[in-house]
């Protein structure tokens, strides 16, 4: 029997599993990217050491969701939030940034992304209202629609480098609430 996912703060011991999961799901968010560019990005940004550093950073919140089955727990989603992350296109002194929100495809449509977003907003709002920004692949209409439901609005475009491939992203902003 599979139990519903449990959302919790990541711990340093989760870093290897987070890196493995991130390497599995990241390519799904950038279709058409050359395998060598995906491999370069994963090797640089989605390592256990990188997750350990993120988890240890007091400015960063790493949440993960686990589902249980076959007597073990497995990661089905994760989210990385920066408490303070200025951006030149965001006119605010200390906006927060939603850096990553990735789900296993089997978790799409389950409400898990909304549960993670609710957790993130609760944590950030408890620290005081401020705008929150994020960027996502410009062709990811599902993600853009999801963020718009949570009050984010497209305010511009930016570039996200995957290996040596500059990807066109949209920048979205949720005003302080």
C-alpha positions as CSV (number, residue, x, y, z in Angstrom):
1,X,0.0,0.0,0.0
2,X,1.3,3.5,-0.9
3,X,0.7,6.2,1.7
4,X,0.2,9.8,0.8
5,X,3.3,11.9,0.4
6,X,4.8,13.5,3.6
7,X,6.3,17.0,3.2
8,X,9.3,17.9,5.4
9,X,12.4,20.0,5.5
10,X,15.4,18.2,3.9
11,X,18.3,17.1,6.1
12,X,21.9,16.7,5.0
13,X,21.5,12.9,4.9
14,X,18.9,13.5,2.1
15,X,21.4,15.0,-0.2
16,X,22.3,11.9,-2.2
17,X,18.7,10.9,-2.7
18,X,17.8,14.5,-3.6
19,X,20.6,14.6,-6.2
20,X,19.5,11.3,-7.7
21,X,15.8,12.5,-7.9
22,X,16.8,15.9,-9.3
23,X,18.9,14.3,-12.0
24,X,15.9,12.2,-12.9
25,X,13.3,14.9,-13.2
26,X,15.3,18.0,-14.3
27,X,15.5,16.9,-18.0
28,X,11.7,16.7,-18.1
29,X,11.5,20.4,-17.6
30,X,13.7,21.3,-20.6
31,X,12.6,19.1,-23.6
32,X,14.8,19.3,-26.6
33,X,17.9,20.2,-24.7
34,X,21.0,18.3,-25.9
35,X,22.0,15.4,-23.7
36,X,25.5,16.8,-23.2
37,X,24.1,20.1,-22.0
38,X,21.8,18.3,-19.6
39,X,24.7,16.2,-18.3
40,X,26.8,19.3,-17.8
41,X,24.1,21.1,-15.8
42,X,23.3,18.0,-13.7
43,X,27.0,17.5,-13.0
44,X,27.5,21.1,-11.8
45,X,24.2,21.9,-10.1
46,X,22.5,18.8,-8.9
47,X,25.1,17.0,-6.9
48,X,24.9,15.7,-3.4
49,X,27.5,18.3,-2.4
50,X,25.4,21.1,-3.9
51,X,22.3,19.9,-2.0
52,X,24.3,19.6,1.2
53,X,25.4,23.2,0.8
54,X,21.8,24.4,0.1
55,X,20.4,22.6,3.1
56,X,23.1,24.2,5.3
57,X,22.5,27.7,4.0
58,X,20.3,29.7,6.4
59,X,18.9,31.7,3.5
60,X,17.7,28.5,1.7
61,X,14.7,26.3,2.5
62,X,14.7,22.8,0.9
63,X,11.4,20.9,1.2
64,X,10.9,17.4,0.0
65,X,7.9,15.1,-0.3
66,X,8.1,11.4,0.2
67,X,5.7,8.6,-0.6
68,X,6.0,5.3,1.0
69,X,5.6,1.9,-0.6
70,X,7.3,-1.4,-0.5
71,X,8.4,-0.6,3.1
72,X,10.6,2.3,2.0
73,X,10.2,6.0,1.5
74,X,11.1,7.6,-1.8
75,X,11.2,11.3,-2.9
76,X,8.4,12.3,-5.2
77,X,8.9,16.0,-5.2
78,X,11.2,18.8,-3.9
79,X,11.2,22.5,-3.7
80,X,14.0,25.1,-3.1
81,X,13.2,28.5,-1.8
82,X,15.5,31.5,-1.1
83,X,14.3,33.7,1.7
84,X,16.0,36.7,0.1
85,X,17.1,36.8,-3.5
86,X,17.3,40.2,-5.3
87,X,16.6,40.3,-9.0
88,X,17.2,43.3,-11.3
89,X,13.6,43.0,-12.7
90,X,12.0,42.9,-9.2
91,X,11.6,46.2,-7.5
92,X,11.8,45.2,-3.9
93,X,14.5,45.3,-1.3
94,X,14.4,41.6,-0.2
95,X,12.1,39.5,-2.4
96,X,12.0,35.7,-1.9
97,X,12.7,33.4,-4.8
98,X,11.1,30.0,-5.6
99,X,14.1,28.4,-7.2
100,X,12.9,24.9,-7.9
101,X,9.7,22.9,-7.7
102,X,9.9,19.5,-9.3
103,X,7.5,16.6,-9.1
104,X,7.8,13.0,-10.4
105,X,5.4,12.7,-13.3
106,X,3.3,10.2,-11.4
107,X,2.6,12.9,-8.8
108,X,1.2,15.4,-11.4
109,X,-2.4,16.1,-10.8
110,X,-2.4,14.8,-7.2
111,X,-2.4,18.2,-5.5
112,X,1.1,17.7,-4.2
113,X,2.4,20.8,-6.0
114,X,-0.3,22.9,-4.3
115,X,0.6,21.4,-1.0
116,X,4.2,22.3,-1.5
117,X,3.3,25.8,-2.6
118,X,1.1,26.2,0.5
119,X,4.0,25.1,2.7
120,X,6.4,27.5,1.1
121,X,4.0,30.5,1.3
122,X,3.2,29.7,4.9
123,X,6.9,29.6,5.8
124,X,7.7,32.8,3.9
125,X,4.6,34.7,5.2
126,X,5.5,33.8,8.8
127,X,8.7,35.7,8.2
128,X,6.9,38.7,6.9
129,X,5.2,39.6,3.7
130,X,7.4,40.2,0.7
131,X,7.2,39.6,-3.1
132,X,8.2,36.2,-4.4
133,X,9.7,35.7,-7.9
134,X,10.5,32.7,-10.0
135,X,11.5,31.8,-13.5
136,X,10.3,28.8,-15.5
137,X,10.8,27.5,-19.0
138,X,8.8,29.7,-21.4
139,X,7.3,26.6,-23.1
140,X,6.1,25.0,-19.9
141,X,2.5,26.1,-20.1
142,X,1.4,23.8,-17.3
143,X,3.9,25.3,-14.8
144,X,3.0,28.9,-15.9
145,X,-0.7,28.2,-15.4
146,X,-0.1,26.7,-12.0
147,X,1.9,29.7,-10.8
148,X,-0.7,32.1,-12.1
149,X,-3.3,30.3,-10.0
150,X,-1.1,31.1,-7.0
151,X,-1.1,34.9,-7.8
152,X,2.1,35.0,-9.9
153,X,2.2,37.2,-13.0
154,X,4.6,37.2,-15.9
155,X,6.8,40.3,-15.7
156,X,9.4,39.6,-18.3
157,X,11.9,37.1,-19.8
158,X,15.2,35.9,-18.7
159,X,17.8,33.3,-19.8
160,X,18.6,30.1,-17.9
161,X,21.8,28.3,-18.9
162,X,21.6,24.6,-19.2
163,X,25.1,23.5,-20.0
164,X,26.0,25.7,-22.9
165,X,22.4,26.0,-24.0
166,X,20.7,29.4,-23.2
167,X,17.0,28.6,-22.4
168,X,14.3,31.2,-22.7
169,X,12.5,31.5,-19.3
170,X,9.7,33.7,-18.2
171,X,10.0,35.7,-14.9
172,X,7.0,35.6,-12.7
173,X,6.2,37.7,-9.6
174,X,3.8,37.4,-6.8
175,X,3.3,40.7,-4.9
176,X,3.7,40.8,-1.2
177,X,0.6,39.6,0.6
